């Protein structure tokens, strides 16, 4: 016998959770299916929350952010162990799981523990190894929000000790003295910067000629310079051909013939959609070779109208923030609730050490589109708050239209970048101009004051241009 619901959500990560709550707020009956010990999804258990908490622990225990004030030898704790780092991570995960469980309960959402797989296009079986009989649930609408797992390249032997993916990093028994990070994407760079801060000698290998090529080149160059200052070595345009594991560690061989000895190798080779277990064919669906489900980019409907997919399982941008919004919009669309759709302005945050964040266009975008713009820059070292916090390397960059003074892009490198970006996002979302930032009064001393400094920089440049035209 199958229990019937208005909506069945497979996965309780950011996308699934927000979809379920949105439908419940509309008065619909909702069920969420999630694997055992995975409430909150990959985001809470192995991805976003653990990695960002790990970063916070690294920053605190190493005293990184205070060294400019107290000297390069400053440490909060001399000998940092994985147990020191994971104590904070485990605490935050427990709290987040409790928050998710409480939100589902108070919205009257039924939680089923087990693997969900399609029996047909309306029915999902919940396989729980601890139960003799499997439960089936049926939904008028179904939302797939199963997320992703680290992709593991063929031919690489992962042993969870010397050769790891980003999930395995959380189970390290010791802090390695040296590490090769294969892949200079967001996850690779985040972990490379964390371990470099811990004193690990890190080598990043990337087959492309650059890293984070979707970001502003000047910001990326600032991050690369800072990581090199932490003794990170970059090998761009290089491909790994073999990883040999011995008793003393690993040797990574590159196509160019270079060999890199290291205690540990971490692969950051993209993500794979978790769709293998879903039996999609029973619902008339299929996934691509990366396990991703194709959906309409506005409604998030799959080719089967009453089945939606949201979050990392549908591919780019694969961010917790966008997944939440996709889940909410999918639920609203299913039940006929009007929405304005997905906003064009979506901030990107990279939790490296230091942080990088941006919203809007890059200089490359504007140049390609032949949009005339001017640049305004504020350096943290010129802000009182930067001196107080010990951040002399941070910067905020505004890209402004020379035709109507609208803010076209905000790019930030340094302390609190992922928080600060939302000021620019709000101004841009409201169609605001640089004049607002020039006239606004910001608390002093704050990092937010960087907006006013950068805005004045733009206005001064435009004033000089106008004087020349006369």
N, C-alpha and C positions, 0 to 999 in steps of 0.2 A: 504494500500500500504506500502511495506517495503523498507527502504533505504538500499542499498547494500554497503558493505565495504569489503576490503581485510581482515581486522582484526577487530573483536569486542572484547573489553576487559571489563570484568565485575569487577569493583573495581578500585579505583584510589590510592591505597596505594603504598608502595615502589615497589612491584612486578608488579602491573598493570601499574603504571606510566612508569617504565623503559621499560616494554614490548611495550607499546604504542609508546614511543619515538624511540625505536630501530627500530620498523617497519616503522615509519614515515621517519626516516633517510634513509631507504632503498627505499623510494619513494612509499610506499604503502598507501592506504586510510585507515584511522583508526578512530574508534569510541570508546569512553570510557563511560561506564554507571556507575553512582555513585548516591547513595542516597542523598537526600537533606541535607545540612549542614554537609556533611561528606567528602568533597573534601580533598584528602590526605589520606583518609582511617583512620582506627583505629590508625595507627602509628602517624599521625599528631593530630587527634582529641581527643583521649582518652588514648592512649598507650605510645609509646616510647617518643615522643616529650614532652607531658605534664609532664610525670613522671620525665624525666631528667631535664626539666626546673624547676620543683618543687624542685628537689634535689639541683640545683644551687642556688635557692632562699633560701632554708634552710641553706646551707653552708654559704651564705653571711650574712643573717640576724642574725643567731645565733653566728656568729664569730667563729665557731668551729675550723677552720683551723688556727686561730690566737691565740688560748688560751694558747698554749705552750709558746708563746712569751709574752703575755700580762696578763696571769693569768686565772684561771678557771672561774672567774666571768665576763670575758670580753664578751660583747654583742654589736652588732651594733644597735639592737632594743630590748628593754626589753619585751614588750608585743606584741608578734607576733600573728597576726590574719590570718584566711584563706584568707581574702581580700588582705593582704600583699603578700601572696604567689601566689595567683591566678592572681594578676595584671601582674606579669611577665609572667606567663603561657599563659594568654590570649593574651598578646602582641606577644609572639613568635608564637603561633598558627596562629594568623592573618597574620603574615609575611610569615609563611610557606605555608599557603593556597594560598597567593598571588603568591608565587614562583611557586607552582604547576600549578596554573591556567595559569600563564604567559608561562610556559614551554609547556603546552598543546597547547595554542593558537599559539605560534610562530612556532610550528611544524605542524600546520594545522590539529590538531586532534579535531574532533567533540566531544563535551561533552554533554551527555544526563543525565538529572537529574531525578532520580526515581529508583524504585526497578526493577532489571532485572529478568526475569524468562523465561525459555525455552518454546517455542511453539513447536519446533522440533529441530533436531540436528544442524541446521544452522540458526535458527531464534530465536530472543530474543525480548520479549515484555517489554517495559519500562513503568512501572506503576507509574504515578505521581498523587497523590491525588488532586493537584491543577489544573489538566487539565481534561476536560470532556472526551476527547478521548485519548486512549493509543497509543503510537508510537511503531512500530515494526522495528527492524533493523536486517539485516542478514549479516553474515560474512562467507567468504570462510574458515577462521580459527577463532576460539574463544578461548580466554584465560580467565580462571576463577581465579580471585585474590581477593576473597571476605573477606579474613582474618578470624579472630576469635573474640569471645566475652568471657568474664569470664564464666567458667562453674559454675553452681549453683547446689549444691548437693540437692537431693530430701529430703524433710522433714525439710529444713531450711527456715524459713520465713524471707526474706529480706525486710526490711522496709525503706531502703535508709536513715535511721537516726541513729539507733543503730546497726543494722546488715547490713553490706555492702559488696560489692565485690570491686575489684580494680578500676572499673569505678566510683563507688559511692564515693570513697575517694576524688575525685576532687570536690565534691559538699558539703563537710562538712561545717557546719555553724560555728563551733567552733573547736579549737584544743583540742582534748580529753585529760584528765589528765591520763587516763589509757586505754589500748587497748590490746585485744587478737588477734593475727594474726594466723589464722589456715592455715598451710602450710608453709614449709621452702624451697620452690623453689626460683627461681630467683626473681620473683615479690614480694613474701612474704618477703624475706630478704631485698630487696631494700626498701620497704615501712617501714618495722620494723626499719631499721637503720635511715631513715629520721625522723620518729616520735620520736625515742629515742633521736635524736639530738635536737628535739624541746622541750624535757623535758617530753614527755609522758612516763609513766611506761608501758613498752611493755612486753607481754608474748607470746612467739612463741610456738605453739603446732604442733608437726610433728609426724605422725604415724611411720615413718621410724626411724632408730636408728642414723641417721646423716643427715646433710644438704649438698646440692650442691656436691653430691658424684661423679660427673663427673670432679670435680676440683682436683688439687693437695691437698692431705690431710694436708700438712704443712701450705699451704696458707689458707685453710678453718679454721684450728685451730687458725691461727693468727686473722682472721676475727671474729671468735667466741669469742676469748679473748677480742678483742676490743669492740665488742657489749656488752659483759658482763660488761665491764668497763663503758658503757653508761647505765647500770642498766637493760639491757635486760635479761629476764629469759627464759631459754629454757626447754621445756618439750618434750623430744624425746621418741619415743616408746609409745606415748599416742594418743588416738583417742577420738574425740569429740562425745558424745552421745546426748547432748541436749544443746540448748542455750535458756535460759529464759530471757524475756525482761520485765523490770518493769519501773516505773517512774524515778527511780534513776540510771538506767543503765541496765547492763546485768549480768547474771551468767552463765558461761560456765562449763558444767559438763563433766568430762572425764570418760572413761571406767574404769579407776582405782579407781574411786570414788572421785577424787580431784574435787574441785569446785573453779573457778577463777572469782571473781567479776571484772568488768571493765565497763567503760562508753560505749565503742564501741567494736564490734567484726568485724574484716575484714577477709573474706574468700579469700584465694588464692589457689583455688582447681583445677588449670589447666585451659585450654582454650577449647572452643567448636567452631568447624568450623561453619561459617555462611553460611550454605547451605540449611536450611529449606525452604527458600522462592524461591529457584531456580527452583523448579519442574524438578529436574535432570532426573527423569524417562522419561520425554518427549524427552530427548536427548540420552537416552540409557545408562544413568549413575546412580550410587548410591553412597551414602556416608556411612562411618562406624558409629558406635554408638557415636563417638565423632565429627561427622559432617565432617570428613576428606575425601578427595578424593584420591584414589590410583592412582599414576602416575609412569611412568618409571623414575628411578632416574637419568638417563643421559639426556633424551630428554624432560622430564616433560609432555609427552603425556599421556592422559588418555586412557582407552580401546577403545574410539572412536577417531580414528587417528587424526582428524582435531581439536579436542578439547584438550586444554592443561590446566593445573592448576599449580599455583605457589604460593609461600609464605606460610603463617601460615596455610592456608587451606589444605595443604598437610602434615602437621605435622613437626616433628623434622628437622632442628634445630629451626625453627620458629623465625628467627631473621630478622630484617629489612635489614641488610647488605646482608645476603644470599638471601633474597627474591628479592632484586634488581637484583642480578646476575642471579637468576633463571628466572626472567622475561625477561631479555635481551637474555639469551640463548634459551628460548622457542620461542621467536619471530624469532631469527636467524634460528633455526631449521625449523620452519614452512615455511620460505621463502628460504630455501636452502643456507643460508649464512654459510660458514665453521667456526667452532669454535674449541677451544682446550678443551671445556667442563669445568665443574665445577672444580676449583682447590681443591686439597686435603687439602691444608693449609688454614683453616678458623679460624680466631681469635674469641675467646669468650670474651665478656665484661660484667661484672656485675657491675651496677652502684649503689652499696651500698655505705655507708660512713664508711670506705674508699673503694675505687674502687678495683676490682679484675679483672685481665685479663690474658689470656694465649693463646698460640698457640703451636700446636704440641703435643708430647706425655707427659704423666705424669710418675712419678716414678713407679706407679702401673702398667701402660701399659708396660713399659720397663722390669720390673721385671718378669711379666707374660710371655713376649715374649723372655725371657732369653737374652736380649740385654745388653752387658756390657757398663756401662756409669759412668761418674763422675759428681759431682754436684759442681757448683760454685755459691756463694752467695754474694750479695752486700747489705748492710743495709743502708737505707737512712740516719741514724744518723751519718754515717761516710762520707757522702757527704756534701760538703759545701752548695750545693743547698738545701739539706734537712734541714740543720740548718737555712738557710735563710727563707725557707717556713714554718718552724715550724713543720716539719714532721719527727719525730724520730722513728716511728714505721714501716715505709714502708720497703719493701725488694724486690729484684729482684733475681730470681733463674734461672740458666742455667743448662740444662741437656745436656751433651756432650758425644759423642761416644768416648770410649777409643781406638777404633780401627783405626778410620780415622779422629778424631777430629771434625766431623760434629756436628752442633747444632741440637739437637733432640727435644728440648722443651724449652719454655720460660714461666715462671710463675711470675706474678708481683702482689704485694699487696701494695696499698698506692696511694699517689697523682699521677695523670696523668698516671695511669696504662694502661688505655684503649688507650692512645696515644702512650706510650712507646713501647707497644707490637709490633707495626708495624716495628720497627727497626729489631727485631729478626725475624719477619715474612719475611722481605726482604732478610735477610742473609740466612735463611733456604730455601726460594724459589729459590735462586740462587745457592743452594748447597754449601753455604759458610761454612768455618770452624771457629773454635774458634780463629785461628791465625789472621784472619781479624780483629776481635774485639780487640785483644791484640795490634795490630799494628796501629789501627785507632786512629786519633786524634779527640777528642770530644770537643765541646765548654765547657768552664769552667767559672763559675759553672753551671752545668745542671744536671737534673735527668738522662739524657741519659748516663752520665759518669758511671752510675751503670753497664752498659754493660761491660765496660773496667775492672772495679774492679772485677766483677764476672768472667770474662774471665781470668784475672790474677790469681784469686783464683783457677780455674780449672788447669791452667798450673803449678802452684806451687805444687798442689797435684799430678799431673802426673809426675812431675820432681822427687818428693820424692819417688814415686812408682818405677820409672826407676832406681834411685840410689840404692834402695833396691834389685832390680833384679840383679844388677851387683855383 
